[in-house]
Amino acid sequence: MCRNIKPLFNFDPPATPAEIHAASLQFVRKITGFHKPSQANEAGFEAAVEEIDRVCARLLSGLDTKSPARNREVETAKAKARSARRFRS
């Protein structure tokens, strides 16, 4: 899994369209190996990003959970603590 793609489900506030688009872009970049596609591949690349964007938005809106929504600041702090432990010198 691409480390830059973050979980977007069950947060308060919910994931924004910009966050979903960024995750979609990272996914397409990961599977194609392109950071920026050539002109010949640009249309297909962008179409894939937009299609994955729509699918992800539909998925996130259709999911249901009984657990309480997670707080973004708390989750960010946990991730920073994990990173500090992992990369401790």
Stockholm file with secondary structure:
# STOCKHOLM 1.0

chainA/1-89         MCRNIKPLFNFDPPATPAEIHAASLQFVRKITGFHKPSQANEAGFEAAVEEIDRVCARLLSGLDTKSPARNREVETAKAKARSARRFRS
#=GR chainA/1-89 SS CCTTCCCCSSEESCCCHHHHHHHHHHHHHHHHCCSSCCHHHHHHHHHHHHHHHHHHHHHHHHCCCSSCCEEHHHHHHHHHHHHHHHTCC
#=GC SS_cons        CCTTCCCCSSEESCCCHHHHHHHHHHHHHHHHCCSSCCHHHHHHHHHHHHHHHHHHHHHHHHCCCSSCCEEHHHHHHHHHHHHHHHTCC
//
